[in-house]
Structures are given as C-alpha cells and as structure tokens.
Amino acid sequence: MAKKEENYIMRERKRWGFLGIPWTFTVYTLKEKKLVIDKGFFTTVKNEILLYRILDLSYSRTLGQKICGLGTVTIYSKDKTNPTLIIKNIRHSNDFYEAISDAVEKDRMRMKMRQSELIGIDDDHDFYEDTE
C-alpha cells in the first residue's frame, strides 16, 4: 500500500547545538488541526497536540541562537502528554511561531471556541453527570 503524503503548513527539524546541524531525529510538523512531533531513530515516538488545545506561545533566542540563525518556541497547552512543549534550536523559528499562532486562531474559529472556554476545564470531569 502506498503511503499517502499528508498536507502540512510547515515542517521544522530540531538542530544539534549551536552549529545548526540537523543531526537530531526530531521533526515538528504543523498541520491544519494539529502539531505532530516525531522523535527517534531506532525507536520512533509520535505525539500530537491539537491546535485548539494550545493556550499560549512564547518565542525566544539566545545570543548563540541568533548567531546560528536558530530559536526556541515554547507551547503551553491543555495536552496531557505535552502541557509545556519546548521546541528548541529550529531554523525559521519566528516563521514557525507565527505559523502556529495563525493556525491556532484558525482552528479555534473553525471550532467556534474562545481561549476562555479552555481555561479551567478539567478533562476528566463529566459535564453530563447527574447531580442529585
């Protein structure tokens, strides 16, 4: 069976140290509805964060990262496995940050959600539970 290539908005690879060499096996793929994280060479682990669950983003660059053209994007979400995801040492980090921000806003509009609807929600709570 042929593997179907899925559409993605942007893809970045984690870089090794401050040299900017892509010798790591971590790839971040931004799609329309989710951010997919692929890690590993011998054992591959794939994880995803649904975009509407992202609460906040931050962007930073150290002096060494600036010299090498790298940066760090930090994602704060309501995801159980990655509540704080640090995407460190990627090229085009500002473009990646902006792409995630835009995609999150589009996905929230698609779902007709506001950020205030996500804050304070406990995922284990049953909203349809009878209270007597």
PyMOL commands that set and color helices and strands:
alter all, ss='L'
color gray80, all
select helices_A, chain A and resi 51-53+63-68+93-111+115-118
alter helices_A, ss='H'
color red, helices_A
select strands_A, chain A and resi 10-13+26-30+34-39+45-50+54-60+70-77+84-91
alter strands_A, ss='S'
color yellow, strands_A
deselect
rebuild
show_as cartoon
